[in-house]
Amino acid sequence: MVEREPSSSERPSSERLRFREMTIDDLDAMSDLLGDPEVMAHYPRPKTRAEAQAWVEWNLANYARDGFGLWIIEDLEGRFVGDCGLTWQRVEGREDLEIGYHVVPAMQGRGLASEGARACRELARRRGIERLIAIVHPDNRASQRVAEKCGLVLEQEFGDQRFRVYAAALP
């Protein structure tokens, strides 16, 4: 396990997005996002409301432990865009920090996931993280492009579905 100390609750920043911590008040929006078949097309299935609540609670625990997690992303007018952030993941025995992102279908195709992911990468770099990954389903070309735009390159495939791990060393 990677040794790490809880970090401050500094958030990423970008030109078109605001990042804020999830709260239980975000359950309706997160339930809609994670329950959307289009958003969850490369997951085993859309999440139920109870699973969306567990997702929010997992991020609350991440904030408390690490000072980061997946944040709610909103446009500058305060409209819900999705979630984007940093979470620790274990792939084949190695623990790495992953960039994750989900964007509501109405806001997809505008470069918002890429912008959010780049802001999270910069935050990880500023915090001294040495390596960053994105775990992507092999059929999810849009997420692969986001990882690539963030400077990550295909490193390996793993698991029965041959998930792809995109990775980059951070200077």
ABEGO torsion letter per residue (X at the ends): XBBBBBBBABBBBBAABBBBBBBAAAAAAAAAAAABAAAAAABABBBBAAAAAAAAAAAAAAAAAAGBBBBBBBBAAGBBAEBBEBBBBBBGGBBBBBBBBBBBAAABGAGAAAAAAAAAAAAAAAAGBABBBBBBBAABAAAAAAAAAAGBBBABBBEAAGBBBBBBBBX
